[in-house]
Amino acid sequence: MAASGVLQLARELVFPSACRLCANPAEPGMPICEACLSRMEFINARCDICGESFAAGNTEHVCGDCSLDRPDFEKARAWVKFQDPVISIVHRFKYQHGFYFVDWMVTGMVDVFRRGFAEEKFDVIIPVPLHWMRLLTRGYNQALILARPLSRKLKIPIAPGALVRAINNPPQVGLSRSQRRENMKKVFAVKNKKIVAGKKILLIDDVITTGATVSEAAKVLVKAGAETVSVLAFGRA
């Protein structure tokens, strides 16, 4: 066994892995235990466009919302349904520097990418940006934290400064679907059109709820000349 392997084994014997949610024992290298993992709902049946999960056995391919009002992105995919304990994971990652979840989150997102975008050839990855005031308060952009390792693993260049949040709009939490869409209007702006013009863009975010945020971002990118915009996220409401 290599020296690094011996050290890892010794570390696990002395300091065994513990679940970051409930503190019960977890597999080496895993931030959560099997019990917490079993409570998660991984998305298999979904809308072909927005990626919203369907109930098991549902044979529909496009949800009612997308049939009536198609979003501005080509399609969106996410790994897990946004419900407990995923809500707790995202909250810790987003607001409490829970970076110990990142490798695991990215691994799942890569798997979804390979299944959901197998035929796609993207030119650039763009994380959904935060307004500079919110970034200053939080200290980091969770979408960028996910986008950097995704860029390396998927071998797609990243352009974190191409899209900016020009307006510090109120948080979306607690708003209805229509209110969320209204709240996102004119929020984004393209800083460098040369980066997006004629490109197939993969937009990254931590969670998709109603899709208002990523749809508005996609609209702005397409208006700036992007050929297509698709979305990859960790969770989907």
N, C-alpha and C positions, 0 to 999 in steps of 0.2 A: 504494500500500500504506500502511495506517495506520502511525503511528509505533510502536505496540506490536508490529505484525507485523514491522517492520524490525528492532526490537530482538530479537525472538524468533529471527528468521533469523540475525542476527549472533551471538547466543548459541550457536546450534546449530553454526555454522561454526567458532567459536573453541573451544567446549566441547561437542562432539557427545555425544548421549545414549549412555549405556553401560548395559548390562544389569546390574541390581542383583544378579543371581545369578552370572553368569559373566564379567562385565566386557566382553563383546563388544559391538560397536555395536548400538544399538537405534533404532527409529523415534522421531522427536521426540515427547516427551510420554509415551512408553511406558517403564515400569520394567523390562521384560524384553524380550529379543530374540526373533526369529522362531524360532530353534532351541529355546530353552527353552519358548516357547509351543507348539511342535509336539509337545512331550513331554507336554503336559497332556491329560487326557481330560475333555471337556465332557459333562455328563450330558444325554442326550436320552431314551432309554428308561429309565423309572423306575417304582417302585411308586407307585400313585396316592395312597397314604396317607403313608408315611414318606419317600418320595423316594429310597430306595436305588436305585442304578443297576442296570439289567438288562443282560445281554449283548446285543450288537447282534442284532436279529432275534427276540428274546424277545417273545412276544405276551401274556404275563401282565400283568395290571393291578394285582394286589395280591400282595405277597410272602408267603412262608410265615409269617414272624414276625407280620406284621400280621393274617393270617388266623386265627392261633391266639390272639394277644393284642394287640388293637388298642391303639395308644397313646392318650394322653389329649388329644392335639391333633387338629384336623380333618385337616390335611395339612401336609407339610413339603416345601420345595423348596430346592435348592442349585445353584450354577453349575457347579462342577468336582468331580471325584473327588479325594478326599484321599489322594494318593499323590505321590511325587516327580515334578516339583519343587514341587508345591503344598505339601507338608509343609515344605519349606525356607522358602517364602514366609510361611506362617502362623507358623512359629517366629520368623522375624525380626520380623514384625509384632507378635506377641504378647509376645515377651520382649526384643527388642532395639530397640524404638522405630522399627520399620520403617514409618513413616507414609507413605513415598514410594509404597507399594503401594495406599493407601486409595482414591484416586480411581478407579484401574483396577478394584479389587475392587468398589467400589460401582456402577460402570458395568455390570459383569457381573450383579450382583445385581438391578439395576433391570430389565435385560433379562429375567431369569428371572421377576421379579415380573409383568411385563407379559404374559408367556406363561402363567405358572402360576396367576396370580390375577386374570385379566382380568375376571372377573365378580364379584369380591369387592369389598365396600365396607368397609374397615376404619375403626374409630373412633380407634384409638390404637396407637402403636408402643411396645413395651416391650423394652429390651435385657436379656438375661440378666445378672443382677447378679453382682458379686464380693463376697465377704465383706470387710468393712472392713480386716481384717488383711492379706489378700492384696492388696487395693487399695493399702494403704500400702506394701507391699513392692515391688509392680510399678510403681506410680505412675499407672496408668490402667487402665480397663476396655476391652478391645479391642472388646467388643460395643457399647458406647456410642460408641466412635470411629466405628464403621460406622453405627450407628443415626442419628446426628445428620445426616449428609448424605443418608441415605435418607429421613428425615423431610422434608427440604427438597425433594428431587427428587420424592417421591411425594405431597407435600402432605398428609401424615398427621401429626397432632400426636404429640409424643413425651412420654412420662411416665417418665423414668428412675428416679424414686423410688418408683414404685407397688409394685414387687416388690423385696424385699430377700433377701439370703442370711443367714439367721438363725444358721446353724451353719457353722463353718469346717471343713468335712469334708475328708478327705484327697483329694489329686488322683486323677482317674480313670485316669490313665495306667497301663497294665499290668494293669488289672482285667478280669475276664471280664464278659460281658453281665449275668449274674445278680448279680455283685458290684457292678457299676456301679449297678444299680437299687437294691440294698440301701444302697449308699453315699449315694444321693441322697435317701433317705426323710427327710422332715421338715426338709429343708435350707432350703426357701424359705418366705417369709411375705409376705402382702399388707399393705402399710403403710397404704394408703388405699383402702378398698373402694369409695368413691364414684367413684373414677376408673375402676374396672374393671366395676362392676355394670351388667349389661345391654349391655356393649360387645363389639364384635368386635375382637379383639386380634391384632396381628401381632408375634410374638416374634422378636427378632433375636439371632443368635449367629454366631461366626466359623466354627465347624465343628460338624457333627453326626456323631457316631461311631455308637454304638448307639442313640442317641435317648433315653437314660435321663435326661439332664439336662433337655432341653426337654420331655419328657413329664411329668416331675415338676413342672416350673414350670407347665405347662399345667393339670395337675390342681389345683394350688393356686389358680390364677386362676379356673378354672371353679367351684371350691368357694366362692370369694369372690363369685360372681355373674356372672362373665363369660359372655356368650352363646356365643362361640366363641373358640378360640385356634388360630392357624396359625403356621407357622415359616418364616422365610427365613434362609438361611445362605450363606456363601461356598463352603464345601467340605462334602462328604459322603463318609464312609468307605464 
